[in-house]
Structures are given as structure tokens and as C-alpha cells.
Amino acid sequence: MILDTDIAWLAGLLDGEGSFVLFKDKRANRSINVHISMNMVDKETVEEAARFLRILSRDRVPVREKYPISGFSRRLQYVVDVSSKNGCLRTLEALIPYLRTKKLQAELIVTILLRSVEWRKYPCTALDHATMDVIKRLKRADCGEARTEALQILGQVTPSQASREPAPMAGNREEGVETSRVSSH
């Protein structure tokens, strides 16, 4: 069992020390990968975060050791990450209400994951490419324009685009709303 205060603690920790990464797999040209990761020198903190991540993601989340690279960091670090689409989706959905600095990134990642989680090889759309570009720019210090674009993307995502089911083909009508698939060529 996990308490709301535990989720809030984990959200704060990931806000400061973690990263949410979404990228297109170069080997599988159209596939999307996602990771939630964190590395720190405090083993106890990382182990506690891993315990909560296991509960939220329902995945196996091991704590790994990352040995120092000469000249960069001389301290042993501990790494934890969630890398399955379903695990990341469940984790981000639980964390979003408590996130502050990475909330917008998490919301954008969730919109893509909701569309892609049912697909083994998800066909990456033009909207997905635009969203991934905005996520990259949100990580920069001067991200004012990216924030505006992110809010526009989140406002444009219709319920059919953010559902767990594939969108209907172009020209089909669902509940009186015309929907179409965005394709990238």
C-alpha cells in the first residue's frame, strides 16, 4: 500500500532529481520508448523511491549501481528507472497531481502514452513528433515559448486522441464528432 504523502514525496524527489525521457527508437523507426529515472549517491533514498515506483508501476524496478567515471564524478551513484510504457503511464498518472516543475512534461508524455500503450510498434504521428520537440525544449532554462506550445497541445488533444484505444479511421464519426488520424510520412 502507498499513501498520498508517499506519492507526494516521490513526486518531489523526481521533480528535483529525476528525469522523464520520451524518445523515438532509432532501431524500430516508428516505436516510442519512455523512461522515468533517477540517480543519487544516497542509497537509502533511492531504495525507498524504488519501493514506491514498484508499487505505482507494478513493474520490477531494481536499484543498480553506477560507478564513477574518472574526472566527472568520484562517488558511487544508485540508479532506479521504470521503462515499460504501462509502468510509466501508471506512475505518471499517480504523480501528476503532486508534480510542480515537471508536471507539464509528465502531462505531455501521458497524452502520447495513452495513444501508444496498446500498440507494440506504435505509428508515431506528427502530433507526437511536435510533442516530443516541446518536451525537449521544456527541459531548457528559457522555456517560455515551449510552455505556451505545451498548453496549446494539451488543449488540442481530444478525448479520442487521448484514449487507450486506437483512433477511428478518417471520416468515421463517433458521438457526433468527426475524428481523423494524423500520420507522419
C-alpha positions as CSV (number, residue, x, y, z in Angstrom):
1,M,0.0,0.0,0.0
2,I,1.1,3.5,-0.7
3,L,-0.1,6.7,1.0
4,D,-0.8,10.0,-0.7
5,T,2.1,11.5,1.3
6,D,4.4,8.8,-0.1
7,I,3.3,9.7,-3.7
8,A,3.8,13.4,-3.0
9,W,7.3,12.7,-1.6
10,L,8.2,10.6,-4.7
11,A,6.9,13.4,-6.9
12,G,9.0,16.0,-5.2
13,L,12.1,13.8,-5.4
14,L,11.6,13.1,-9.1
15,D,10.8,16.8,-9.7
16,G,14.3,17.7,-8.4
17,E,16.4,14.6,-9.1
18,G,14.6,12.6,-11.7
19,S,14.1,12.7,-15.4
20,F,11.2,11.8,-17.7
21,V,12.5,10.8,-21.1
22,L,10.5,10.1,-24.2
23,F,12.2,9.2,-27.4
24,K,11.7,7.5,-30.8
25,D,13.6,4.2,-31.0
26,K,16.1,4.6,-33.9
27,R,16.2,0.8,-34.4
28,A,12.4,0.4,-34.7
29,N,11.8,3.5,-36.8
30,R,8.3,4.3,-35.6
31,S,8.4,3.0,-32.0
32,I,8.3,5.2,-28.9
33,N,10.2,4.5,-25.7
34,V,9.8,6.1,-22.3
35,H,11.8,6.1,-19.1
36,I,11.3,7.5,-15.6
37,S,14.7,7.5,-13.9
38,M,16.7,8.9,-11.0
39,N,20.2,8.6,-9.8
40,M,21.7,9.7,-6.5
41,V,24.5,8.9,-4.1
42,D,22.1,8.2,-1.2
43,K,21.3,4.5,-1.4
44,E,18.6,4.6,1.2
45,T,16.6,7.3,-0.6
46,V,16.9,5.5,-4.0
47,E,15.8,2.2,-2.4
48,E,12.8,3.9,-0.9
49,A,12.0,5.6,-4.2
50,A,12.3,2.2,-6.0
51,R,9.9,0.6,-3.5
52,F,7.3,3.3,-4.3
53,L,8.0,3.0,-8.0
54,R,7.4,-0.8,-7.9
55,I,4.0,-0.2,-6.3
56,L,2.9,2.5,-8.7
57,S,4.2,1.0,-11.9
58,R,3.5,-2.6,-11.0
59,D,6.9,-3.4,-12.6
60,R,10.1,-4.9,-11.4
61,V,12.2,-1.8,-10.5
62,P,15.8,-2.7,-9.5
63,V,18.3,-0.4,-7.9
64,R,21.5,-0.5,-9.9
65,E,25.0,0.8,-9.1
66,K,26.6,3.4,-11.4
67,Y,30.3,3.5,-10.9
68,P,32.0,6.9,-11.2
69,I,33.5,8.0,-14.4
70,S,37.1,9.2,-13.9
71,G,37.3,13.0,-14.0
72,F,33.5,13.6,-13.7
73,S,32.1,12.2,-10.5
74,R,34.1,10.3,-7.9
75,R,31.1,9.0,-5.9
76,L,29.2,5.8,-6.5
77,Q,25.6,6.5,-7.5
78,Y,22.5,4.4,-7.3
79,V,20.1,4.3,-10.2
80,V,16.5,3.4,-10.5
81,D,14.2,3.5,-13.5
82,V,10.9,2.5,-14.9
83,S,11.0,1.8,-18.6
84,S,7.8,0.0,-19.6
85,K,5.1,2.1,-21.3
86,N,2.3,0.8,-19.0
87,G,4.5,1.2,-15.9
88,C,5.4,4.7,-16.8
89,L,1.8,5.6,-17.6
90,R,0.5,4.3,-14.3
91,T,3.4,6.1,-12.4
92,L,2.9,9.4,-14.2
93,E,-0.8,9.4,-13.7
94,A,-0.3,8.9,-10.0
95,L,2.4,11.6,-9.8
96,I,0.9,14.4,-11.9
97,P,-1.3,15.9,-9.1
98,Y,1.8,16.3,-7.0
99,L,4.4,17.4,-9.5
100,R,5.5,21.0,-9.8
101,T,8.4,21.7,-12.2
102,K,8.0,18.6,-14.4
103,K,4.2,18.5,-14.4
104,L,3.8,19.8,-17.9
105,Q,6.4,17.3,-19.3
106,A,4.6,14.5,-17.5
107,E,1.2,15.5,-18.9
108,L,2.6,15.6,-22.4
109,I,4.2,12.2,-22.0
110,V,0.9,10.8,-20.7
111,T,-1.0,12.1,-23.8
112,I,1.4,10.2,-26.0
113,L,1.4,7.1,-23.8
114,L,-2.4,6.9,-23.8
115,R,-2.3,6.7,-27.5
116,S,0.6,4.3,-27.8
117,V,0.4,1.9,-24.8
118,E,-1.8,-0.6,-26.6
119,W,0.5,-0.8,-29.7
120,R,3.6,-2.9,-29.8
121,K,5.0,-0.8,-32.6
122,Y,3.1,2.5,-32.3
123,P,3.0,4.5,-35.5
124,C,4.5,7.8,-34.3
125,T,2.3,10.7,-35.6
126,A,3.0,14.3,-36.5
127,L,1.4,15.4,-33.2
128,D,3.7,13.0,-31.3
129,H,6.8,14.5,-33.0
130,A,5.7,18.0,-32.2
131,T,5.0,16.9,-28.6
132,M,8.4,15.3,-28.2
133,D,10.1,18.5,-29.5
134,V,8.2,20.6,-27.0
135,I,9.2,18.2,-24.2
136,K,12.9,18.6,-25.1
137,R,12.5,22.4,-25.1
138,L,10.7,22.4,-21.8
139,K,13.9,21.0,-20.2
140,R,15.8,24.1,-21.1
141,A,16.1,27.1,-18.7
142,D,14.4,29.5,-21.1
143,C,11.3,27.6,-21.9
144,G,8.5,30.2,-22.0
145,E,7.6,29.6,-25.6
146,A,7.7,25.9,-25.1
147,R,5.3,26.2,-22.2
148,T,2.8,28.0,-24.3
149,E,3.1,25.4,-27.1
150,A,2.7,22.6,-24.5
151,L,-0.5,24.2,-23.2
152,Q,-1.8,24.5,-26.8
153,I,-1.0,20.8,-27.5
154,L,-2.7,19.8,-24.3
155,G,-5.7,21.9,-25.2
156,Q,-5.8,20.3,-28.7
157,V,-5.8,16.7,-27.6
158,T,-9.3,15.4,-28.0
159,P,-10.7,12.6,-25.9
160,S,-10.4,10.2,-28.9
161,Q,-6.7,11.1,-29.2
162,A,-6.0,10.5,-25.5
163,S,-7.9,7.3,-25.1
164,R,-6.4,3.9,-24.7
165,E,-8.0,2.7,-27.9
166,P,-6.7,3.4,-31.4
167,A,-8.4,6.4,-33.0
168,P,-11.1,5.6,-35.7
169,M,-10.1,5.9,-39.3
170,A,-10.5,9.3,-41.1
171,G,-14.1,10.1,-42.0
172,N,-15.7,7.9,-39.2
173,R,-18.0,9.7,-36.8
174,E,-18.0,8.9,-33.1
175,E,-20.6,10.6,-30.9
176,G,-21.2,13.3,-33.5
177,V,-17.6,14.4,-33.6
178,E,-15.5,13.8,-36.7
179,T,-12.1,12.4,-35.9
180,S,-9.2,11.7,-38.1
181,R,-5.8,10.1,-37.7
182,V,-2.7,12.2,-38.0
183,S,0.0,10.4,-39.9
184,S,3.7,11.2,-40.4
185,H,5.5,10.5,-43.6
